[in-house]
Amino acid sequence: MTPAFEARNGRVRKTAFWLGIFILFPLLGGCWSRIEVNDIAIVTAAGLDQGERGNVRLSLMLAVPRLIGTGSAQGGGESKIENDAAWVVTEEGSDLMDTYRKLQEKLPRQIFFSHCRVIVLGSSLASRSVTPYLDFFERYRESQLKSYLVVSKTSAEDVLAFKSKFEKLPSEVLREELKRELIPSVRLVDFLNALMSEGDAPFAPVVEIKKSAAGSGGVDSLAVTGVAVFRGDRMVGRLNDEEGRGVMWVRKMVHEGVVTVEFPHEGEPEKSAGKWRTSGFAGKFPSAETGCTSISGSRSN
């Protein structure tokens, strides 16, 4: 090798080295875009209601991280979790973006939708066109399309203001009930897909606050009590609990459950019933030919 070739080769290696260093610089920024927990307001549930003069009212359930893990107050008092772990803020505006902007102006932290588990539609708003309001959650980059969608029998704000006795956050009560699928549950992405599909009517579970019996000493409960049926993007009716389970059978959403069947006893009127726990039949009806081959369990009178 000539000295000139070695010098040129050395310059090429040196240039390649520094070029590699400059290419790696953007990757060495570390957590430059990080957002600290104490800088954000974590939304666990959102509620939409019809406001005055055609406005929309947005309610957000915000988690208070410093109180989520605290225990009960001393002296037998109520838990701090029940009282303080969730904070509901409400604002009204001409559209959802306007309302969101007004809420952000009232809060010292950045509203963060990535942990929103449930979206609640008030009954009055669900009877109107819901597409303009759900469009916000479909397009906003922080919102989750896997959030559950429900319709309140009264207002969404009432549901979010419910005080839970079992969960740290009231939004977790709804999420756990919907996960059990005793009534058809629907996620936002499934509702939007049904809304845009021909021949498929959207639906959403109905939730309400069940009052305890007077003088029983019990507590109110948040329950899923039926199914809201939509024609296009407007709610046109409701199905009760029994009809809602029928929807699950028709749509093959039943994976397990309890089926009560009336059958006659010899010499007795047809008043007794057998209960069978079903599993593993993927929502298929037992036919006359197969009998109860797809239903396993024991009969109880």
Buried (B, 14 or more C-beta within 10 A) or exposed (E): EEEEEEEEEEEEEEEEEEEEEEEEEEEEEEEEEEEEEEEBBBBBBBBBBBBEEEBBBBBBBBBBEEBBEBEEEEEEEEBBBBEEBBEBBBBBBEBBEBBBEEBEEEBEBEBBBEBBBBBBBBBBBBBBEBBEBBBBBEEEEEBBEEBBBBBBBBBBBBBBBBEBEEBBBBBBBBBEBBEEBBBBBBBBBBBBBBBEEEEEEBBBBBBBBEEEEEEEEEEEBBBBBBBBBBEEBEBEEBBEBEEBBEBBBEEEBBEEBEBEEEEEEEEEEEEEEBEBEBEEBEEEEBEEEEEBEBBEBEEEE
